[in-house]
Amino acid sequence: MTLAIALRGDTSRHRENTIPALRSAIDQGADVLALDLALTADGHAVLLREEAARGVWGLERPPGELSLAEIAAVTSDGGHRVPTLMEVVAEARHPRPAALLLRVDSAEAALAAEAVAADHSYTDRVWYTGAAEALHSVAARRPGAATVVSWDREGLPPAELWRGLRPRFVDLRADLVTRELVTEAHRRGHGVGAWTVNDFPEMARLIGMGVDAVTTERVEELAPLTAEGVQPPEPAAAGAGVGGPAAAGASAGAAVGSDGARPRGRHSA
């Protein structure tokens, strides 16, 4: 079975990364919520995509330069505001617990998120993607922490780039996914995800290939295809290679989980 991952919640009906968007995505059948995490100037973990801070929320400065009180003072037309990770964890528990895939761009943000998850006994359902430094910091704090490696080049990422991590799955740009690549990743003990898929026939095609997760902005269309999601294969041991021959020439300095090269759906700011 394939996991249905809702990118920033149900953005077809609600503003991204808000409680209504998350609640609706869970109601629609999402197994995982893929969310953007930012750290405020006073150290609070909040759901906010930096690119959306100005365009969506009208904030004049980056999240890292604002206090939680300053961010909380801004509301949408519907009266919704930027939620804290603590609020999100409480929401994700009910009525059906959903996993949280947090995009973290710094070690500080990752460790702040890990502290919140630990305080609320939710570490088993919090996964991390993003900058390599952030993923390694979480793995050092909690060996075995669930990470997701995002990759936007042909083939699988080179082993040296992920040494010491135990990725739950390798998240590939959807147009780069092939049946052979899925088979090879599974042979190496890794799941395969595909992003960002908003076209129904493409969802069906990828599920037919055997991918373990699909990220979408149209979770109401994806969830019926995936039915009840199950966990992808157990991650390989830390340090096990995920790279194949096609990745041999890839740069070890490639970004992890960056939205910079990610195709934007029609709901993105």
DAZI-V974725 format. One record per pair of residues at least 12 apart in sequence whose C-alpha atoms are under 8 Angstrom apart, sorted by the first residue. I is the first residue (numbers start at 0). GAP is how many residues later the second one is. D is the distance in Angstrom with one decimal. If there is no record, write none. Layout:
<<I & GAP & D> <I & GAP & D>>
This chain:
<<0 & 211 & 6.8> <0 & 225 & 6.4> <0 & 226 & 7.8> <0 & 227 & 7.5> <0 & 228 & 5.7> <0 & 229 & 5.9> <1 & 205 & 6.7> <1 & 208 & 7.7> <1 & 209 & 6.5> <1 & 210 & 4.6> <1 & 211 & 5.1> <1 & 212 & 7.1> <1 & 224 & 5.4> <1 & 227 & 5.4> <1 & 228 & 6.7> <1 & 230 & 7.7> <2 & 27 & 7.8> <2 & 28 & 5.9> <2 & 29 & 7.2> <2 & 209 & 6.0> <2 & 210 & 4.4> <2 & 211 & 6.3> <2 & 223 & 6.6> <2 & 225 & 7.9> <2 & 226 & 4.7> <2 & 227 & 6.4> <2 & 228 & 7.3> <2 & 229 & 7.9> <3 & 25 & 7.6> <3 & 26 & 5.2> <3 & 27 & 5.3> <3 & 28 & 6.4> <3 & 209 & 6.1> <3 & 210 & 5.6> <3 & 211 & 6.5> <3 & 212 & 7.7> <3 & 215 & 7.0> <3 & 218 & 6.4> <3 & 219 & 5.7> <3 & 222 & 6.4> <3 & 225 & 6.9> <4 & 25 & 5.8> <4 & 26 & 6.1> <4 & 27 & 4.6> <4 & 28 & 5.7> <4 & 29 & 6.4> <4 & 208 & 6.8> <4 & 209 & 5.9> <4 & 210 & 4.5> <4 & 211 & 6.3> <4 & 214 & 7.3> <5 & 19 & 6.5> <5 & 24 & 6.0> <5 & 25 & 7.9> <5 & 26 & 6.3> <5 & 27 & 5.0> <5 & 28 & 5.9> <5 & 209 & 5.9> <5 & 210 & 5.5> <5 & 211 & 6.0> <5 & 212 & 7.4> <5 & 213 & 5.6> <6 & 26 & 6.3> <6 & 27 & 4.8> <6 & 28 & 6.6> <6 & 208 & 6.1> <6 & 209 & 5.6> <6 & 210 & 5.4> <7 & 13 & 7.4> <7 & 14 & 7.3> <7 & 25 & 6.5> <7 & 26 & 5.5> <7 & 27 & 4.9> <7 & 28 & 7.2> <7 & 209 & 7.7> <8 & 12 & 4.7> <8 & 13 & 4.5> <8 & 14 & 7.7> <8 & 15 & 7.2> <8 & 16 & 5.2> <8 & 24 & 6.0> <8 & 25 & 7.2> <8 & 26 & 7.6> <8 & 208 & 7.6> <9 & 12 & 6.3> <9 & 14 & 5.8> <9 & 15 & 4.7> <9 & 207 & 6.7> <9 & 208 & 7.2> <9 & 209 & 6.7> <10 & 206 & 6.3> <10 & 207 & 7.8> <10 & 256 & 6.3> <11 & 205 & 7.0> <11 & 206 & 6.9> <11 & 255 & 6.9> <16 & 18 & 6.4> <16 & 19 & 7.3> <16 & 30 & 5.8> <16 & 31 & 6.6> <16 & 65 & 7.4> <16 & 66 & 7.8> <17 & 29 & 7.5> <17 & 62 & 7.1> <17 & 63 & 6.9> <17 & 64 & 6.2> <17 & 65 & 6.3> <18 & 61 & 7.9> <18 & 64 & 6.8> <18 & 69 & 7.0> <18 & 72 & 7.5> <21 & 69 & 8.0> <21 & 70 & 7.7> <22 & 68 & 7.2> <22 & 69 & 7.6> <24 & 194 & 6.7> <24 & 195 & 7.7> <25 & 66 & 7.8> <25 & 70 & 7.4> <25 & 72 & 7.1> <27 & 191 & 6.7> <27 & 192 & 5.5> <27 & 195 & 6.9> <28 & 190 & 7.5> <28 & 191 & 7.4> <28 & 194 & 5.4> <28 & 195 & 7.7> <28 & 198 & 7.9> <29 & 68 & 7.4> <29 & 189 & 6.5> <29 & 193 & 6.2> <30 & 67 & 5.4> <30 & 68 & 6.5> <30 & 197 & 7.9> <30 & 198 & 6.3> <31 & 66 & 5.4> <31 & 67 & 4.6> <31 & 68 & 5.7> <31 & 69 & 6.7> <32 & 65 & 7.0> <32 & 66 & 6.3> <32 & 67 & 5.0> <32 & 68 & 5.9> <33 & 66 & 6.2> <33 & 67 & 4.6> <33 & 68 & 6.0> <33 & 69 & 7.4> <33 & 181 & 7.9> <34 & 12 & 6.8> <34 & 65 & 7.1> <34 & 66 & 6.1> <34 & 67 & 5.1> <34 & 68 & 6.1> <35 & 12 & 5.6> <35 & 13 & 5.3> <35 & 66 & 5.9> <35 & 67 & 4.9> <35 & 68 & 7.0> <36 & 12 & 6.9> <36 & 48 & 8.0> <36 & 65 & 6.2> <36 & 66 & 5.8> <36 & 67 & 5.7> <36 & 72 & 7.2> <37 & 12 & 7.5> <37 & 25 & 6.6> <37 & 26 & 7.2> <37 & 66 & 7.3> <37 & 71 & 6.5> <38 & 24 & 6.8> <38 & 25 & 5.8> <38 & 69 & 7.8> <38 & 70 & 5.6> <38 & 73 & 7.9> <39 & 23 & 5.5> <39 & 24 & 4.6> <39 & 25 & 6.7> <39 & 26 & 5.8> <39 & 27 & 5.5> <39 & 28 & 6.0> <40 & 22 & 7.2> <40 & 23 & 4.8> <40 & 24 & 5.1> <40 & 25 & 5.2> <40 & 26 & 5.1> <40 & 27 & 7.5> <41 & 24 & 7.8> <41 & 25 & 5.5> <41 & 26 & 6.8> <42 & 69 & 7.6> <43 & 24 & 6.6> <43 & 40 & 7.3> <43 & 68 & 7.4> <44 & 39 & 5.9> <44 & 40 & 5.6> <44 & 41 & 8.0> <44 & 64 & 6.9> <44 & 67 & 6.4> <44 & 68 & 6.3> <45 & 36 & 6.9> <45 & 37 & 5.8> <45 & 38 & 4.1> <45 & 39 & 5.3> <46 & 35 & 6.2> <46 & 36 & 5.8> <46 & 37 & 6.1> <46 & 38 & 6.5> <47 & 15 & 7.7> <47 & 34 & 6.7> <49 & 12 & 6.5> <49 & 13 & 6.8> <50 & 218 & 7.3> <51 & 217 & 6.0> <54 & 214 & 6.6> <55 & 213 & 6.7> <56 & 17 & 7.1> <56 & 18 & 7.5> <56 & 19 & 7.1> <58 & 12 & 7.8> <58 & 15 & 8.0> <84 & 28 & 7.2> <84 & 31 & 7.2> <85 & 30 & 6.3> <85 & 31 & 7.9> <88 & 28 & 7.5> <88 & 31 & 7.7> <88 & 33 & 7.4> <97 & 27 & 7.2> <98 & 26 & 4.5> <98 & 27 & 5.8> <98 & 28 & 7.3> <99 & 25 & 6.2> <99 & 26 & 4.8> <99 & 27 & 6.0> <100 & 25 & 6.1> <100 & 26 & 4.6> <100 & 27 & 5.5> <100 & 28 & 6.9> <101 & 24 & 7.3> <101 & 25 & 6.1> <101 & 26 & 4.9> <101 & 27 & 6.1> <101 & 28 & 8.0> <102 & 25 & 6.1> <102 & 26 & 4.9> <102 & 27 & 5.0> <102 & 154 & 7.0> <103 & 24 & 6.9> <103 & 25 & 6.3> <103 & 26 & 4.9> <103 & 27 & 6.6> <103 & 30 & 6.5> <104 & 25 & 5.5> <104 & 26 & 5.1> <104 & 29 & 6.4> <105 & 25 & 6.5> <105 & 27 & 6.7> <105 & 28 & 5.0> <106 & 26 & 6.0> <106 & 27 & 4.0> <106 & 28 & 7.4> <106 & 30 & 5.7> <106 & 31 & 7.6> <107 & 26 & 7.5> <108 & 25 & 7.6> <109 & 18 & 7.7> <109 & 24 & 5.7> <109 & 25 & 7.4> <109 & 27 & 7.4> <109 & 28 & 6.4> <110 & 26 & 7.2> <110 & 27 & 6.2> <110 & 30 & 8.0> <113 & 24 & 7.3> <122 & 22 & 8.0> <123 & 22 & 7.9> <125 & 20 & 7.2> <126 & 18 & 7.2> <126 & 19 & 4.8> <126 & 20 & 5.4> <126 & 21 & 7.1> <127 & 18 & 6.4> <127 & 19 & 4.7> <127 & 20 & 6.0> <128 & 18 & 5.8> <128 & 19 & 5.0> <128 & 20 & 6.2> <128 & 21 & 7.1> <128 & 127 & 7.3> <128 & 128 & 5.6> <129 & 19 & 7.7> <129 & 20 & 7.5> <129 & 125 & 8.0> <129 & 126 & 5.1> <129 & 127 & 4.0> <129 & 128 & 6.0> <130 & 124 & 6.5> <130 & 125 & 5.0> <130 & 126 & 6.3> <130 & 127 & 7.2> <131 & 30 & 7.9> <131 & 123 & 7.4> <131 & 124 & 5.8> <134 & 12 & 6.7> <134 & 30 & 7.7> <135 & 28 & 7.4> <135 & 29 & 6.8> <138 & 25 & 7.7> <138 & 26 & 6.6> <143 & 21 & 7.9> <143 & 22 & 6.5> <144 & 21 & 7.6> <145 & 20 & 6.9> <145 & 21 & 6.3> <145 & 22 & 5.8> <146 & 18 & 7.4> <146 & 19 & 6.6> <146 & 20 & 4.7> <146 & 21 & 5.7> <146 & 22 & 7.6> <147 & 19 & 5.1> <147 & 20 & 5.6> <147 & 21 & 5.4> <147 & 22 & 5.9> <147 & 23 & 6.6> <148 & 18 & 6.2> <148 & 20 & 6.6> <148 & 21 & 4.8> <148 & 22 & 5.8> <148 & 107 & 6.4> <148 & 108 & 6.6> <149 & 20 & 5.9> <149 & 21 & 4.5> <149 & 22 & 6.0> <149 & 106 & 5.4> <149 & 107 & 4.5> <149 & 108 & 7.7> <150 & 19 & 7.1> <150 & 20 & 6.0> <150 & 21 & 5.1> <150 & 22 & 6.8> <150 & 105 & 6.7> <150 & 106 & 7.0> <151 & 20 & 5.9> <151 & 21 & 5.3> <151 & 24 & 7.6> <151 & 109 & 7.3> <151 & 110 & 7.9> <152 & 19 & 7.9> <152 & 20 & 7.8> <152 & 23 & 7.3> <153 & 22 & 6.1> <153 & 92 & 6.7> <153 & 93 & 7.0> <154 & 21 & 7.9> <154 & 26 & 6.9> <154 & 88 & 7.5> <154 & 89 & 6.7> <154 & 90 & 7.6> <154 & 91 & 4.8> <154 & 92 & 5.3> <155 & 14 & 7.9> <155 & 25 & 7.6> <155 & 29 & 7.7> <155 & 86 & 6.2> <155 & 87 & 4.8> <155 & 88 & 5.7> <155 & 90 & 6.9> <155 & 91 & 5.6> <156 & 85 & 6.1> <156 & 86 & 4.6> <156 & 87 & 7.4> <156 & 90 & 5.6> <156 & 93 & 7.4> <157 & 83 & 7.1> <157 & 84 & 6.3> <157 & 85 & 3.9> <157 & 86 & 6.8> <157 & 89 & 5.4> <157 & 90 & 6.2> <157 & 92 & 6.8> <157 & 94 & 7.2> <158 & 80 & 7.5> <158 & 81 & 7.0> <158 & 82 & 4.1> <158 & 83 & 5.1> <158 & 84 & 4.8> <159 & 81 & 7.4> <159 & 92 & 7.2> <160 & 91 & 5.4> <160 & 92 & 7.7> <161 & 77 & 6.9> <161 & 79 & 7.7> <161 & 80 & 7.9> <162 & 75 & 6.6> <162 & 76 & 4.1> <162 & 77 & 7.0> <162 & 78 & 7.4> <163 & 74 & 4.7> <163 & 75 & 4.5> <164 & 73 & 5.0> <164 & 74 & 6.2> <165 & 69 & 5.4> <165 & 70 & 5.9> <165 & 71 & 6.0> <165 & 72 & 4.8> <165 & 73 & 7.3> <165 & 74 & 7.9> <166 & 23 & 7.3> <166 & 68 & 5.6> <166 & 69 & 7.4> <167 & 22 & 6.6> <167 & 23 & 6.4> <167 & 64 & 7.1> <167 & 65 & 7.4> <167 & 66 & 6.6> <167 & 67 & 4.9> <168 & 21 & 5.4> <168 & 22 & 4.1> <168 & 23 & 5.1> <168 & 24 & 6.4> <168 & 43 & 7.9> <168 & 63 & 7.2> <168 & 64 & 8.0> <168 & 66 & 7.1> <169 & 20 & 6.9> <169 & 21 & 6.2> <169 & 22 & 5.0> <169 & 23 & 5.9> <170 & 21 & 5.9> <170 & 22 & 4.3> <170 & 23 & 5.5> <170 & 24 & 6.9> <171 & 20 & 7.2> <171 & 21 & 5.9> <171 & 22 & 4.9> <171 & 23 & 6.3> <172 & 21 & 5.6> <172 & 22 & 5.1> <172 & 23 & 7.0> <172 & 89 & 7.5> <173 & 20 & 4.7> <173 & 21 & 5.1> <173 & 22 & 6.5> <173 & 23 & 6.8> <176 & 17 & 7.2> <176 & 29 & 7.9> <177 & 31 & 7.5> <178 & 30 & 5.4> <178 & 31 & 7.6> <181 & 27 & 7.3> <181 & 28 & 6.9> <181 & 29 & 6.6> <184 & 57 & 7.1> <185 & 47 & 7.7> <187 & 48 & 7.4> <187 & 53 & 7.8> <187 & 54 & 6.8> <188 & 44 & 6.6> <188 & 45 & 7.0> <188 & 46 & 6.2> <188 & 47 & 5.3> <189 & 42 & 8.0> <189 & 43 & 6.2> <189 & 44 & 7.2> <189 & 45 & 5.7> <189 & 46 & 6.4> <189 & 52 & 7.5> <190 & 20 & 7.3> <190 & 21 & 5.7> <190 & 41 & 5.4> <190 & 42 & 5.6> <190 & 43 & 7.9> <190 & 44 & 7.6> <191 & 19 & 5.3> <191 & 20 & 5.3> <191 & 21 & 6.6> <192 & 18 & 5.9> <192 & 19 & 5.6> <192 & 20 & 4.3> <192 & 21 & 5.5> <192 & 22 & 7.5> <193 & 12 & 7.8> <193 & 17 & 7.3> <193 & 19 & 6.4> <193 & 20 & 4.9> <193 & 21 & 6.2> <194 & 19 & 6.1> <194 & 20 & 4.9> <194 & 21 & 6.8> <194 & 67 & 8.0> <195 & 18 & 7.4> <195 & 19 & 5.2> <195 & 20 & 5.3> <195 & 21 & 7.5> <195 & 66 & 7.5> <195 & 67 & 6.9> <195 & 68 & 7.7> <195 & 69 & 7.5> <196 & 17 & 6.9> <196 & 18 & 6.1> <196 & 19 & 4.9> <196 & 20 & 7.4> <197 & 18 & 5.5> <197 & 19 & 6.1> <197 & 20 & 5.7> <197 & 67 & 7.3> <199 & 21 & 6.8> <199 & 22 & 7.3> <202 & 19 & 6.8> <203 & 21 & 7.2> <206 & 19 & 7.9> <211 & 19 & 7.9> <211 & 20 & 5.5> <212 & 19 & 7.7> <216 & 48 & 7.0> <216 & 50 & 7.4>>
